[in-house]
Amino acid sequence: MSTLTNDLFKKALDLNENDRATLAGILIESLEEKPIEDVESVWRAEVSRRLQELDSGEVEAISWEDVKACLTKRNNE
């Protein structure tokens, strides 16, 4: 770790928990390749598509209990 990075890290540790979390989020976001222009509209479209599939009967919802049982069984095999 460079001296500058080490100094920044030490200063970041002096921040309160909320500010450290905010800084961590900003740093992680800075590593993303190319952000989606309008992520909110992309999520809305995805949710709408999934609701339409459920409403039409094209897909069937599975309860968390069934999913958990299936995963537990798979892990025990």
N, CA, C and O of each residue as an XYZ file, in Angstrom:
308
protein
N       0.851     -1.168      0.000
C       0.000      0.000      0.000
C       0.898      1.232      0.000
O       1.840      1.325      0.787
N       0.596      2.179     -0.893
C       1.422      3.384     -0.971
C       1.218      4.246      0.275
O       0.247      4.078      1.012
N       2.149      5.165      0.492
C       2.060      6.064      1.638
C       0.788      6.896      1.569
O       0.117      7.084      2.584
N       0.451      7.393      0.391
C      -0.765      8.183      0.221
C      -2.002      7.358      0.565
O      -2.896      7.827      1.271
N      -2.045      6.136      0.065
C      -3.181      5.254      0.343
C      -3.270      4.961      1.832
O      -4.357      4.974      2.409
N      -2.134      4.701      2.448
C      -2.101      4.426      3.882
C      -2.591      5.638      4.678
O      -3.355      5.484      5.632
N      -2.159      6.831      4.295
C      -2.595      8.055      4.976
C      -4.096      8.270      4.814
O      -4.783      8.620      5.773
N      -4.601      8.060      3.603
C      -6.037      8.204      3.369
C      -6.833      7.199      4.188
O      -7.886      7.529      4.734
N      -6.327      5.970      4.272
C      -6.989      4.935      5.047
C      -7.071      5.330      6.522
O      -8.119      5.188      7.153
N      -5.970      5.821      7.059
C      -5.957      6.245      8.464
C      -6.950      7.381      8.706
O      -7.645      7.396      9.723
N      -7.017      8.331      7.772
C      -7.980      9.431      7.900
C      -9.409      8.910      7.799
O     -10.293      9.377      8.517
N      -9.637      7.955      6.920
C     -10.981      7.389      6.761
C     -11.424      6.691      8.043
O     -12.603      6.730      8.394
N     -10.492      6.057      8.739
C     -10.843      5.381      9.987
C     -11.305      6.355     11.064
O     -11.996      5.959     12.002
N     -10.932      7.614     10.936
C     -11.360      8.630     11.893
C     -12.802      9.088     11.658
O     -13.398      9.739     12.516
N     -13.357      8.746     10.496
C     -14.730      9.129     10.189
C     -15.703      8.304     11.014
O     -15.384      7.201     11.459
N     -16.911      8.864     11.212
C     -17.920      8.070     11.917
C     -18.399      6.945     10.994
O     -18.114      6.947      9.796
N     -19.116      6.004     11.557
C     -19.521      4.804     10.816
C     -20.317      5.134      9.555
O     -20.088      4.540      8.501
N     -21.240      6.067      9.660
C     -22.065      6.442      8.512
C     -21.223      7.032      7.390
O     -21.408      6.687      6.223
N     -20.300      7.920      7.743
C     -19.442      8.527      6.723
C     -18.500      7.506      6.095
O     -18.221      7.577      4.898
N     -17.999      6.542      6.903
C     -17.144      5.483      6.342
C     -17.926      4.629      5.356
O     -17.410      4.253      4.304
N     -19.187      4.321      5.703
C     -20.024      3.520      4.803
C     -20.288      4.272      3.511
O     -20.237      3.689      2.428
N     -20.571      5.564      3.620
C     -20.800      6.388      2.438
C     -19.555      6.420      1.559
O     -19.646      6.258      0.342
N     -18.406      6.628      2.168
C     -17.147      6.656      1.428
C     -16.887      5.310      0.747
O     -16.476      5.265     -0.413
N     -17.125      4.227      1.464
C     -16.924      2.892      0.878
C     -17.827      2.707     -0.337
O     -17.387      2.189     -1.363
N     -19.079      3.124     -0.229
C     -20.003      3.007     -1.352
C     -19.548      3.814     -2.548
O     -19.606      3.338     -3.682
N     -19.097      5.028     -2.305
C     -18.624      5.893     -3.387
C     -17.404      5.264     -4.069
O     -17.296      5.283     -5.295
N     -16.492      4.711     -3.273
C     -15.297      4.085     -3.848
C     -15.656      2.849     -4.670
O     -15.098      2.634     -5.745
N     -16.579      2.043     -4.168
C     -16.995      0.849     -4.914
C     -17.672      1.257     -6.220
O     -17.404      0.670     -7.269
N     -18.551      2.263     -6.160
C     -19.211      2.731     -7.376
C     -18.205      3.240     -8.399
O     -18.421      3.109     -9.604
N     -17.109      3.818     -7.927
C     -16.109      4.348     -8.854
C     -15.399      3.242     -9.632
O     -14.762      3.514    -10.650
N     -15.502      1.996     -9.162
C     -14.854      0.872     -9.831
C     -15.737      0.238    -10.901
O     -15.255     -0.543    -11.721
N     -17.014      0.567    -10.896
C     -17.925     -0.005    -11.877
C     -17.564      0.486    -13.267
O     -17.182      1.641    -13.459
N     -17.694     -0.419    -14.236
C     -17.281     -0.109    -15.594
C     -18.105      1.009    -16.217
O     -17.589      2.094    -16.484
N     -19.377      0.744    -16.446
C     -20.215      1.737    -17.083
C     -21.594      1.685    -16.421
O     -22.318      0.699    -16.564
N     -21.948      2.730    -15.711
C     -23.253      2.708    -15.045
C     -24.394      2.750    -16.057
O     -24.289      3.364    -17.119
N     -25.476      2.088    -15.700
C     -26.667      2.129    -16.536
C     -27.256      3.530    -16.434
O     -27.405      4.066    -15.336
N     -27.588      4.120    -17.572
C     -28.075      5.499    -17.612
C     -29.228      5.729    -16.648
O     -29.167      6.624    -15.804
N     -30.276      4.927    -16.769
C     -31.443      5.128    -15.936
C     -31.813      3.810    -15.278
O     -32.766      3.145    -15.685
N     -31.053      3.440    -14.260
C     -31.236      2.148    -13.607
C     -32.639      2.009    -13.034
O     -33.195      0.911    -13.003
N     -33.207      3.111    -12.582
C     -34.554      3.057    -12.002
C     -35.582      2.581    -13.028
O     -36.438      1.759    -12.701
N     -35.514      3.076    -14.245
C     -36.479      2.662    -15.257
C     -36.224      1.220    -15.696
O     -37.164      0.508    -16.050
N     -34.976      0.788    -15.675
C     -34.650     -0.598    -16.006
C     -35.262     -1.534    -14.961
O     -35.835     -2.565    -15.312
N     -35.140     -1.176    -13.673
C     -35.728     -2.001    -12.621
C     -37.246     -2.009    -12.711
O     -37.871     -3.054    -12.531
N     -37.842     -0.864    -12.984
C     -39.309     -0.806    -13.124
C     -39.787     -1.740    -14.237
O     -40.775     -2.456    -14.075
N     -39.082     -1.725    -15.358
C     -39.446     -2.586    -16.480
C     -39.300     -4.055    -16.103
O     -40.140     -4.876    -16.472
N     -38.244     -4.390    -15.375
C     -38.023     -5.774    -14.949
C     -39.112     -6.229    -13.980
O     -39.642     -7.332    -14.114
N     -39.440     -5.396    -13.023
C     -40.506     -5.727    -12.064
C     -41.833     -5.887    -12.789
O     -42.585     -6.821    -12.510
N     -42.123     -4.994    -13.707
C     -43.360     -5.072    -14.481
C     -43.426     -6.377    -15.279
O     -44.467     -7.034    -15.321
N     -42.311     -6.745    -15.909
C     -42.260     -7.980    -16.688
C     -42.506     -9.191    -15.800
O     -43.255    -10.096    -16.168
N     -41.872     -9.206    -14.625
C     -42.035    -10.342    -13.721
C     -43.459    -10.427    -13.172
O     -44.012    -11.519    -13.045
N     -44.050     -9.284    -12.849
C     -45.438     -9.291    -12.374
C     -46.384     -9.793    -13.457
O     -47.320    -10.541    -13.175
N     -46.138     -9.383    -14.686
C     -46.963     -9.827    -15.802
C     -46.851    -11.351    -15.972
O     -47.857    -12.018    -16.217
N     -45.649    -11.897    -15.844
C     -45.460    -13.342    -15.928
C     -46.215    -14.074    -14.816
O     -46.818    -15.120    -15.052
N     -46.176    -13.516    -13.606
C     -46.910    -14.118    -12.496
C     -48.416    -14.041    -12.724
O     -49.128    -15.031    -12.554
N     -48.896    -12.855    -13.110
C     -50.337    -12.653    -13.313
C     -50.892    -13.523    -14.433
O     -52.028    -13.990    -14.358
N     -50.088    -13.740    -15.473
C     -50.555    -14.518    -16.618
C     -50.465    -16.027    -16.362
O     -51.019    -16.823    -17.119
N     -49.767    -16.410    -15.298
C     -49.577    -17.824    -15.022
C     -48.408    -18.431    -15.780
O     -48.176    -19.638    -15.714
N     -47.676    -17.593    -16.498
C     -46.518    -18.079    -17.263
C     -45.452    -18.668    -16.342
O     -44.777    -19.637    -16.690
N     -45.316    -18.069    -15.169
C     -44.410    -18.604    -14.155
C     -45.191    -18.766    -12.856
O     -46.213    -18.115    -12.640
N     -44.692    -19.638    -12.009
C     -45.355    -19.905    -10.736
C     -44.397    -19.549     -9.611
O     -43.219    -19.905     -9.645
N     -44.910    -18.848     -8.622
C     -44.091    -18.472     -7.475
C     -43.795    -19.708     -6.628
O     -44.609    -20.628     -6.547
N     -42.641    -19.714     -6.010
C     -42.240    -20.793     -5.116
C     -42.024    -20.176     -3.740
O     -41.356    -19.150     -3.611
N     -42.582    -20.797     -2.726
C     -42.444    -20.254     -1.370
C     -41.000    -20.368     -0.897
O     -40.247    -21.229     -1.352
N     -40.633    -19.494      0.013
C     -39.294    -19.521      0.584
C     -39.051    -20.853      1.290
O     -37.946    -21.392      1.237
N     -40.072    -21.381      1.944
C     -39.926    -22.656      2.638
C     -39.543    -23.770      1.662
O     -38.687    -24.600      1.970
N     -40.183    -23.790      0.471
C     -39.859    -24.803     -0.541
C     -38.447    -24.620     -1.095
O     -37.717    -25.592     -1.291
N     -38.076    -23.386     -1.340
C     -36.723    -23.104     -1.845
C     -35.687    -23.533     -0.816
O     -34.698    -24.184     -1.154
N     -35.918    -23.166      0.443
C     -34.976    -23.508      1.514
C     -34.864    -25.023      1.659
O     -33.762    -25.545      1.826
N     -35.988    -25.733      1.597
C     -35.964    -27.197      1.701
C     -35.172    -27.808      0.552
O     -34.397    -28.744      0.752
N     -35.366    -27.278     -0.647
C     -34.651    -27.779     -1.824
C     -33.154    -27.548     -1.672
O     -32.359    -28.443     -1.959
N     -32.762    -26.363     -1.226
C     -31.346    -26.061     -1.042
C     -30.719    -26.911      0.061
O     -29.585    -27.372     -0.063
N     -31.467    -27.107      1.127
C     -30.968    -27.936      2.221
C     -30.753    -29.356      1.748
O     -29.729    -29.966      2.056
N     -31.717    -29.895      0.996
C     -31.600    -31.244      0.468
C     -30.392    -31.357     -0.469
O     -29.643    -32.332     -0.419
N     -30.218    -30.341     -1.325
C     -29.094    -30.348     -2.270
C     -27.758    -30.323     -1.536
O     -26.818    -31.008     -1.938
N     -27.667    -29.534     -0.456
C     -26.431    -29.445      0.309
C     -26.123    -30.731      1.064
O     -24.959    -31.019      1.341
N     -27.149    -31.510      1.400
C     -26.947    -32.743      2.150
C     -26.626    -33.936      1.251
O     -26.270    -35.005      1.747
N     -26.746    -33.768     -0.038
C     -26.462    -34.882     -0.964
C     -24.990    -35.041     -1.213
O     -24.583    -35.927     -1.964
